[in-house]
């Protein structure tokens, strides 16, 4: 699926798709499959697919880990891959937070 804008990503996240982590600040998360559990105007929550007891899945009262993508300054879209850079740890937006691709299994 070709990703073209922040708005498109947020719209897709409302459908609660699965995503694959393709890069991450913590290398142990690379390759992880997550289910988007909830989204809002600035980002989305995701839990580890099929692992409700996983540390990430239990965050935010069971909604999972939150990914902020509210400002396109901190995004890089490359085909079907979306890279999100840290807005709090690096004001210049150059420090990798995570990268993911949407798994289109509809």
C-alpha positions as a printed Julia matrix, in Angstrom:
106×3 Matrix{Float64}:
  0.0     0.0    0.0
  1.48    3.32  -1.09
  1.55    5.83   1.78
  1.26    9.41   0.6
  0.28   11.64   3.54
 -0.11   11.9    7.28
 -3.86   12.31   6.82
 -4.06    9.07   4.82
 -2.16    7.17   7.53
 -4.46    8.45  10.29
 -7.53    7.52   8.21
 -6.21    3.98   7.68
 -5.44    3.64  11.39
 -9.13    4.21  12.18
 -9.77    0.81  10.56
 -7.5    -0.87  13.18
 -5.1    -2.58  10.74
 -2.1    -4.72  11.57
  1.33   -3.16  11.17
  4.81   -4.63  10.96
  7.64   -2.82  12.72
 10.44   -2.48  10.15
 12.85   -0.37  12.26
 12.81    0.75  15.88
 14.85    2.69  18.4
 14.97   -0.61  20.33
 16.14   -3.27  17.83
 14.33   -6.09  19.68
 10.99   -4.74  18.41
 11.93   -5.01  14.71
  9.76   -7.61  12.95
  7.01   -7.36  15.55
  3.43   -7.51  14.26
  1.05   -5.17  16.06
 -2.68   -4.54  15.9
 -3.84   -0.93  15.98
 -6.36   -0.79  18.82
 -7.38    2.85  18.69
 -6.48    6.07  16.88
 -7.03    9.78  17.31
 -6.2    12.97  15.4
 -2.5    12.77  16.22
 -1.53    9.12  16.42
 -2.52    5.6   17.33
 -2.27    2.87  19.97
 -0.98   -0.57  19.01
 -0.69   -3.86  20.86
  1.43   -6.9   20.04
 -0.67   -9.2   17.85
 -1.99  -12.2   19.77
 -0.12  -11.28  22.97
 -2.46   -9.38  25.3
 -0.12   -9.95  28.27
  2.92   -8.48  26.5
  4.39   -5.42  28.23
  3.56   -3.19  25.22
  0.02   -4.54  24.93
 -0.76   -3.72  28.57
  0.28   -0.07  28.34
 -2.36    2.66  28.56
 -4.9     0.37  30.25
 -4.71   -2.27  27.54
 -4.75    0.01  24.5
 -1.05   -0.62  23.88
  1.86    1.61  23.01
  1.08    5.1   21.64
  2.72    6.4   18.47
  2.45   10.15  17.85
  2.39   11.18  14.2
  0.71   14.55  14.63
  3.27   16.6   12.72
  4.45   15.66   9.24
  7.81   17.22  10.08
  8.58   14.04  12.01
  7.5    11.62   9.26
  9.2    10.13   6.25
  7.0     8.27   3.77
  8.74    5.89   1.4
  6.41    3.7   -0.62
  4.64    1.43   1.86
  6.95    2.33   4.75
  6.36    5.12   7.28
  9.24    6.28   9.47
  8.46    8.29  12.6
 11.13   10.39  14.27
 11.19   11.44  17.92
  9.74   14.89  18.6
 10.68   14.97  22.27
 14.18   13.51  22.3
 15.39   15.42  19.22
 13.76   18.75  18.31
 15.36   18.54  14.87
 13.38   15.36  14.2
 16.31   13.19  13.17
 16.25   10.51  15.86
 14.44    7.34  14.81
 11.47    6.33  16.91
 10.09    3.57  14.69
  9.24    2.62  11.13
  6.32    0.46  10.08
  4.36   -0.8    7.15
  0.65   -1.5    7.09
 -0.24   -5.12   6.5
 -3.14   -5.08   4.08
 -4.94   -8.37   4.73
 -8.43   -7.27   3.74
